[in-house]
Amino acid sequence: MDYRILVVDDEWNMRNLVKIYLSKEKYQIDEAKDGNEAIQMAQQSPYDLMVLDIMLPDINGWEVCLTIRQTKQMPILMLTARNDIKDRVHGLNLGADDYLVKPFASEELVARVKALLRRQKINEETNDTFLHFENLSINEESREVKVLESPVELTPKEFDILYLIASQQKRVFTREILLDSIWSPGEFRDLRAIDTHVKNIREKLRKIGLSYNPIKTVWGVGYKFNISEDWK
């Protein structure tokens, strides 16, 4: 499959380097030199993935990511020269899918791009964009969750966990599978984080008024979707 990728960086040398690495994989590469140009190009043309530098001369990569996420769900791989965990968390919370620190090896860039494209392709092939259950609706395209028509504010990770489990109702997900499916390669992983996210999802849905627990614990294994059991 021919993938189309938008590379956003104000430095020509970096754009050209990324283009050389990814062109070897037969990807079609377009370039943007600043944030405004990137937003305009992304809105006018369909892209399968964006490689986005944080430090841009007009608006920074975080703002670009936030703007893109309002209308597009393509994977976003952010680049930065700063290896700061706060920056990573901030970018991921805004909707970025992965984070790569400069300088990086060509193999790592290609591997992360391939992983993001592969995950996106699986999601497109196996999942519907809109799921509706009793008093609960989940819209993957707009990333909206509603209970009794009232919106529920979930973090990006909380939404991904809920949507993945709800889209494959007969499957039991181990914590390891959830981490592999939702967390990006190289992103800090902690099995206990899954439990925390699930707890937060349950509390937010129950607070809005959902009458049943949508994520059931399968003891000793993991989690699965549920619409038959009340809160306990």
DAGI-V872813 format. One record per residue. N is the residue number from 0. RES is the residue in one small letter. PSI is psi in degrees with one decimal (none if undefined). OMEGA is omega in degrees with one decimal (none if undefined). D_FIRST is the distance of its C-alpha to the first C-alpha in whole Angstrom. Layout:
n=N res=RES psi=PSI omega=OMEGA d_first=D_FIRST
n=N res=RES psi=PSI omega=OMEGA d_first=D_FIRST
This chain:
n=0 res=m psi=136.7 omega=179.5 d_first=0
n=1 res=d psi=113.8 omega=179.8 d_first=4
n=2 res=y psi=145.8 omega=179.4 d_first=6
n=3 res=r psi=124.6 omega=-173.2 d_first=10
n=4 res=i psi=137.2 omega=176.5 d_first=13
n=5 res=l psi=121.0 omega=179.4 d_first=16
n=6 res=v psi=123.1 omega=-175.0 d_first=19
n=7 res=v psi=113.9 omega=178.5 d_first=22
n=8 res=d psi=139.9 omega=-179.0 d_first=25
n=9 res=d psi=-13.4 omega=179.0 d_first=29
n=10 res=e psi=121.3 omega=-179.0 d_first=29
n=11 res=w psi=-39.9 omega=-178.1 d_first=27
n=12 res=n psi=-40.9 omega=-179.6 d_first=27
n=13 res=m psi=-43.0 omega=177.8 d_first=25
n=14 res=r psi=-43.8 omega=-178.0 d_first=23
n=15 res=n psi=-38.8 omega=179.6 d_first=23
n=16 res=l psi=-47.2 omega=178.2 d_first=23
n=17 res=v psi=-40.3 omega=179.4 d_first=20
n=18 res=k psi=-42.3 omega=179.2 d_first=18
n=19 res=i psi=-46.5 omega=-178.8 d_first=19
n=20 res=y psi=-47.0 omega=-172.9 d_first=17
n=21 res=l psi=-27.5 omega=178.0 d_first=14
n=22 res=s psi=-28.0 omega=177.1 d_first=14
n=23 res=k psi=-22.4 omega=178.2 d_first=14
n=24 res=e psi=9.8 omega=178.0 d_first=11
n=25 res=k psi=22.1 omega=174.9 d_first=9
n=26 res=y psi=146.2 omega=174.2 d_first=9
n=27 res=q psi=124.1 omega=-172.7 d_first=11
n=28 res=i psi=127.2 omega=169.2 d_first=14
n=29 res=d psi=156.5 omega=-175.1 d_first=17
n=30 res=e psi=144.3 omega=172.5 d_first=20
n=31 res=a psi=137.7 omega=-174.3 d_first=23
n=32 res=k psi=-9.3 omega=177.8 d_first=27
n=33 res=d psi=175.4 omega=-174.3 d_first=28
n=34 res=g psi=-43.4 omega=-179.1 d_first=28
n=35 res=n psi=-41.5 omega=177.8 d_first=29
n=36 res=e psi=-38.5 omega=179.7 d_first=26
n=37 res=a psi=-45.4 omega=-179.7 d_first=23
n=38 res=i psi=-43.9 omega=-179.9 d_first=25
n=39 res=q psi=-45.1 omega=-179.1 d_first=25
n=40 res=m psi=-40.8 omega=-178.8 d_first=21
n=41 res=a psi=-32.5 omega=180.0 d_first=20
n=42 res=q psi=-27.0 omega=-176.2 d_first=22
n=43 res=q psi=-24.1 omega=-175.1 d_first=21
n=44 res=s psi=148.7 omega=177.7 d_first=18
n=45 res=p psi=129.0 omega=175.8 d_first=15
n=46 res=y psi=150.1 omega=179.5 d_first=13
n=47 res=d psi=-19.4 omega=-178.2 d_first=11
n=48 res=l psi=150.1 omega=175.1 d_first=14
n=49 res=m psi=131.3 omega=170.7 d_first=17
n=50 res=v psi=114.0 omega=-165.5 d_first=19
n=51 res=l psi=118.5 omega=174.7 d_first=22
n=52 res=d psi=144.8 omega=-179.7 d_first=26
n=53 res=i psi=-45.2 omega=-175.1 d_first=29
n=54 res=m psi=98.3 omega=179.2 d_first=31
n=55 res=l psi=155.9 omega=-171.8 d_first=31
n=56 res=p psi=-21.9 omega=-178.0 d_first=34
n=57 res=d psi=-73.6 omega=173.1 d_first=34
n=58 res=i psi=142.1 omega=-173.1 d_first=33
n=59 res=n psi=169.4 omega=-177.1 d_first=31
n=60 res=g psi=-30.1 omega=177.6 d_first=28
n=61 res=w psi=-44.6 omega=178.7 d_first=29
n=62 res=e psi=-38.8 omega=177.2 d_first=30
n=63 res=v psi=-46.2 omega=179.8 d_first=27
n=64 res=c psi=-46.4 omega=-179.1 d_first=25
n=65 res=l psi=-40.3 omega=179.1 d_first=28
n=66 res=t psi=-44.9 omega=-179.8 d_first=28
n=67 res=i psi=-40.3 omega=-176.4 d_first=24
n=68 res=r psi=-16.8 omega=179.5 d_first=24
n=69 res=q psi=-23.0 omega=-177.0 d_first=26
n=70 res=t psi=-17.4 omega=-174.0 d_first=24
n=71 res=k psi=147.1 omega=178.9 d_first=20
n=72 res=q psi=15.0 omega=178.5 d_first=19
n=73 res=m psi=149.8 omega=178.2 d_first=16
n=74 res=p psi=143.5 omega=178.2 d_first=16
n=75 res=i psi=120.0 omega=175.8 d_first=19
n=76 res=l psi=114.8 omega=-176.4 d_first=20
n=77 res=m psi=140.1 omega=178.2 d_first=23
n=78 res=l psi=142.6 omega=177.8 d_first=25
n=79 res=t psi=155.3 omega=175.6 d_first=29
n=80 res=a psi=-4.6 omega=-177.0 d_first=31
n=81 res=r psi=122.0 omega=178.9 d_first=33
n=82 res=n psi=66.7 omega=-175.8 d_first=33
n=83 res=d psi=123.4 omega=-176.5 d_first=35
n=84 res=i psi=-33.0 omega=179.1 d_first=34
n=85 res=k psi=-38.1 omega=177.4 d_first=36
n=86 res=d psi=-41.7 omega=-179.9 d_first=33
n=87 res=r psi=-48.6 omega=-178.5 d_first=30
n=88 res=v psi=-41.4 omega=180.0 d_first=32
n=89 res=h psi=-46.8 omega=179.6 d_first=32
n=90 res=g psi=-42.4 omega=-180.0 d_first=29
n=91 res=l psi=-37.0 omega=178.5 d_first=27
n=92 res=n psi=-25.8 omega=178.2 d_first=30
n=93 res=l psi=-11.0 omega=177.5 d_first=29
n=94 res=g psi=1.7 omega=176.0 d_first=25
n=95 res=a psi=152.1 omega=-177.8 d_first=23
n=96 res=d psi=-24.9 omega=179.5 d_first=21
n=97 res=d psi=170.8 omega=-169.2 d_first=22
n=98 res=y psi=126.9 omega=-177.5 d_first=24
n=99 res=l psi=129.6 omega=-176.0 d_first=24
n=100 res=v psi=133.4 omega=174.8 d_first=28
n=101 res=k psi=146.1 omega=-7.6 d_first=28
n=102 res=p psi=153.4 omega=-178.6 d_first=29
n=103 res=f psi=157.1 omega=177.5 d_first=26
n=104 res=a psi=148.3 omega=-179.7 d_first=24
n=105 res=s psi=-37.0 omega=-178.8 d_first=21
n=106 res=e psi=-38.2 omega=-179.4 d_first=20
n=107 res=e psi=-42.4 omega=177.4 d_first=21
n=108 res=l psi=-49.4 omega=-178.7 d_first=19
n=109 res=v psi=-41.6 omega=-179.0 d_first=16
n=110 res=a psi=-41.9 omega=-179.1 d_first=16
n=111 res=r psi=-39.7 omega=177.1 d_first=17
n=112 res=v psi=-45.0 omega=179.7 d_first=14
n=113 res=k psi=-41.7 omega=-179.3 d_first=12
n=114 res=a psi=-42.6 omega=179.8 d_first=14
n=115 res=l psi=-41.8 omega=178.7 d_first=14
n=116 res=l psi=-38.7 omega=179.4 d_first=11
n=117 res=r psi=-43.6 omega=179.3 d_first=11
n=118 res=r psi=-40.0 omega=179.0 d_first=14
n=119 res=q psi=-39.7 omega=-179.8 d_first=13
n=120 res=k psi=-41.1 omega=178.4 d_first=10
n=121 res=i psi=-44.2 omega=179.8 d_first=13
n=122 res=n psi=-41.5 omega=-179.0 d_first=16
n=123 res=e psi=-33.9 omega=-176.2 d_first=14
n=124 res=e psi=-31.1 omega=-171.3 d_first=14
n=125 res=t psi=-19.3 omega=-173.0 d_first=17
n=126 res=n psi=139.3 omega=168.6 d_first=19
n=127 res=d psi=156.7 omega=-178.9 d_first=21
n=128 res=t psi=-17.5 omega=-178.0 d_first=22
n=129 res=f psi=125.5 omega=179.1 d_first=25
n=130 res=l psi=136.7 omega=-179.6 d_first=28
n=131 res=h psi=128.5 omega=178.0 d_first=31
n=132 res=f psi=-175.6 omega=180.0 d_first=34
n=133 res=e psi=110.3 omega=177.5 d_first=38
n=134 res=n psi=11.6 omega=-179.2 d_first=39
n=135 res=l psi=127.2 omega=176.4 d_first=35
n=136 res=s psi=142.6 omega=-178.2 d_first=32
n=137 res=i psi=117.7 omega=-179.0 d_first=29
n=138 res=n psi=108.9 omega=-176.5 d_first=27
n=139 res=e psi=-36.5 omega=-176.6 d_first=23
n=140 res=e psi=-45.4 omega=179.9 d_first=22
n=141 res=s psi=-7.0 omega=-178.6 d_first=26
n=142 res=r psi=43.8 omega=179.2 d_first=26
n=143 res=e psi=139.2 omega=174.4 d_first=30
n=144 res=v psi=131.8 omega=179.7 d_first=32
n=145 res=k psi=142.1 omega=172.2 d_first=35
n=146 res=v psi=120.0 omega=-177.6 d_first=38
n=147 res=l psi=39.5 omega=179.3 d_first=40
n=148 res=e psi=5.0 omega=175.8 d_first=39
n=149 res=s psi=129.9 omega=-177.9 d_first=40
n=150 res=p psi=145.0 omega=177.6 d_first=37
n=151 res=v psi=124.3 omega=-178.2 d_first=36
n=152 res=e psi=108.4 omega=177.6 d_first=35
n=153 res=l psi=150.2 omega=172.9 d_first=33
n=154 res=t psi=164.2 omega=178.8 d_first=32
n=155 res=p psi=-43.5 omega=-179.3 d_first=28
n=156 res=k psi=-40.2 omega=178.6 d_first=28
n=157 res=e psi=-43.3 omega=178.8 d_first=30
n=158 res=f psi=-46.7 omega=-177.5 d_first=28
n=159 res=d psi=-41.5 omega=179.4 d_first=25
n=160 res=i psi=-49.0 omega=-179.1 d_first=28
n=161 res=l psi=-45.6 omega=-177.7 d_first=29
n=162 res=y psi=-43.7 omega=-178.8 d_first=26
n=163 res=l psi=-46.6 omega=-179.1 d_first=24
n=164 res=i psi=-41.1 omega=-178.4 d_first=28
n=165 res=a psi=-28.7 omega=-177.5 d_first=28
n=166 res=s psi=-15.2 omega=178.5 d_first=25
n=167 res=q psi=76.1 omega=-166.5 d_first=26
n=168 res=q psi=-26.1 omega=-176.9 d_first=29
n=169 res=k psi=-3.6 omega=-174.1 d_first=30
n=170 res=r psi=140.4 omega=171.4 d_first=29
n=171 res=v psi=125.5 omega=-178.3 d_first=31
n=172 res=f psi=123.0 omega=171.7 d_first=29
n=173 res=t psi=163.6 omega=177.2 d_first=31
n=174 res=r psi=-36.1 omega=179.7 d_first=31
n=175 res=e psi=-41.6 omega=179.5 d_first=29
n=176 res=i psi=-41.4 omega=178.6 d_first=26
n=177 res=l psi=-41.4 omega=177.3 d_first=26
n=178 res=l psi=-45.8 omega=-178.7 d_first=26
n=179 res=d psi=-32.3 omega=-176.1 d_first=23
n=180 res=s psi=-29.6 omega=-170.4 d_first=21
n=181 res=i psi=-40.1 omega=179.5 d_first=23
n=182 res=w psi=142.3 omega=-178.5 d_first=24
n=183 res=s psi=157.3 omega=176.5 d_first=22
n=184 res=p psi=132.6 omega=-180.0 d_first=22
n=185 res=g psi=-13.3 omega=178.7 d_first=25
n=186 res=e psi=140.6 omega=-179.2 d_first=27
n=187 res=f psi=132.0 omega=-176.2 d_first=30
n=188 res=r psi=141.2 omega=178.6 d_first=30
n=189 res=d psi=119.5 omega=-179.0 d_first=33
n=190 res=l psi=-32.9 omega=-179.2 d_first=34
n=191 res=r psi=-22.2 omega=178.7 d_first=37
n=192 res=a psi=-32.5 omega=178.2 d_first=35
n=193 res=i psi=-47.0 omega=-179.9 d_first=33
n=194 res=d psi=-40.4 omega=179.8 d_first=37
n=195 res=t psi=-44.0 omega=179.4 d_first=37
n=196 res=h psi=-42.8 omega=179.3 d_first=34
n=197 res=v psi=-42.7 omega=178.2 d_first=35
n=198 res=k psi=-43.3 omega=-179.5 d_first=39
n=199 res=n psi=-40.5 omega=178.1 d_first=38
n=200 res=i psi=-48.7 omega=-179.4 d_first=36
n=201 res=r psi=-45.8 omega=-177.1 d_first=39
n=202 res=e psi=-40.8 omega=-178.8 d_first=41
n=203 res=k psi=-41.1 omega=-179.8 d_first=40
n=204 res=l psi=-39.9 omega=179.1 d_first=39
n=205 res=r psi=-38.1 omega=-179.3 d_first=42
n=206 res=k psi=-35.4 omega=179.8 d_first=44
n=207 res=i psi=-26.9 omega=176.6 d_first=43
n=208 res=g psi=12.0 omega=177.1 d_first=44
n=209 res=l psi=133.6 omega=-172.2 d_first=42
n=210 res=s psi=-7.5 omega=-178.0 d_first=44
n=211 res=y psi=160.5 omega=179.6 d_first=42
n=212 res=n psi=109.9 omega=-174.0 d_first=40
n=213 res=p psi=-17.2 omega=179.4 d_first=36
n=214 res=i psi=106.1 omega=-176.9 d_first=35
n=215 res=k psi=137.4 omega=174.9 d_first=37
n=216 res=t psi=124.8 omega=172.6 d_first=38
n=217 res=v psi=101.5 omega=-169.7 d_first=38
n=218 res=w psi=131.0 omega=179.4 d_first=40
n=219 res=g psi=-4.0 omega=-177.8 d_first=39
n=220 res=v psi=-65.1 omega=-177.2 d_first=36
n=221 res=g psi=-126.0 omega=-174.7 d_first=34
n=222 res=y psi=153.3 omega=173.3 d_first=33
n=223 res=k psi=165.4 omega=-179.0 d_first=33
n=224 res=f psi=150.0 omega=-175.7 d_first=33
n=225 res=n psi=134.1 omega=172.9 d_first=36
n=226 res=i psi=10.6 omega=-174.0 d_first=38
n=227 res=s psi=-16.7 omega=-175.4 d_first=41
n=228 res=e psi=134.0 omega=177.1 d_first=43
n=229 res=d psi=170.6 omega=176.0 d_first=45
n=230 res=w psi=141.8 omega=177.8 d_first=45
n=231 res=k psi=none omega=none d_first=47
